[in-house]
Amino acid sequence: MPSDKLAKVRGILQRFTTPLLPDDYSALINPLWSTRELRGKIERVRREGDVVHLDITPGWGVPTSFHAGQYIGIGVLVDGRYTWRSYSLTNAPGHVAGTLSITVRAVEKGKLSNHLVGNVQPGTTIRLLAPSGDFHLTDPVPAKLAFVTAGTGITPVISMLRTMAERRQFEGSDVVLVHSSRTREDVLFADELARLQKEHPQFKVHTRITSEEGRVTPENIDQIVPDITDRVVYACGPAEMLDEMEAWAKDAGVELKTERFTLDRISDAQGGTITFPGRASIEVDGATTILEAGEKAGVNLPFGCRMGVCHTCVRPLVEGHAHNLVTGETHEAGSRVRTCVCVANGDLIVEA
């Protein structure tokens, strides 16, 4: 329904729905019309082994404009509670009016990823957070560009490649992709990458099968791309690969942009009881973040990237000590902590 007509419907409902709000009734007519929260509906589900491709129709108020490479937060009802994660958008901005697409691979102990791959069906209503993230193409696109990805690290990059193809940005550019995967069967978007390389001579793809050739490292990447130090590099993949790439780029003076999907949870933090005053308390280990603890206890804290980058999740630490898994810092009472990357080092109280 067009926005002007929907506004008229809300106006009519407001006259007759006291003490309930118009939103309570319009959401019954169509779940995507809620203004209390951003919602979407999964329209298409395409499964490939341990991977699922989802097309999502955004509801009322969800921004549909984004930069290629950004991610979106989704909340799905699993076992009676909403489980939230962030996933890279894989479609090009504006490719299909209003549609948002993601690709998810099931990971061990990944509650939401396993649910999406194994169970979610078309027509499911989900909650959304607006697209965000700093890992995206610049305008103009660099003349010499390299993408280095591994596993599902290809997902934000496929959006960039699709965008470049649609906007004819391969013309006049020199673009190379180095993508590694454990097996040939695990390579995501293999057919599309082959097609893009065939259609755009300026674009070269190097696929490395790590079970046969070993993984990509700063020591061997110049054998694959001899002029790698002359390029702007975008990298996305496992933490170990990105740590090595960041150290290499600093020493070599290379412009590098990275995107991380997972946290390194190894630390000396001992865990403890996390209390959200007036809401709930929960005992956790030293690898469970404050944000995850809240979700397990039914306390939904704000968040964005879940990697400590966007600062959407920052909350006051009332008592105790929290350990930051990214920086290694110890935060004391009175400080503001990023709940998505901080864990309990003893009992603590966090303002919800």
Order of alpha helices (4+ residues) and beta strands (2+ residues): alpha-alpha-beta-beta-beta-beta-beta-alpha-beta-beta-alpha-beta-alpha-beta-alpha-alpha-beta-alpha-beta-beta-beta-alpha-beta-beta-beta-beta-beta-beta
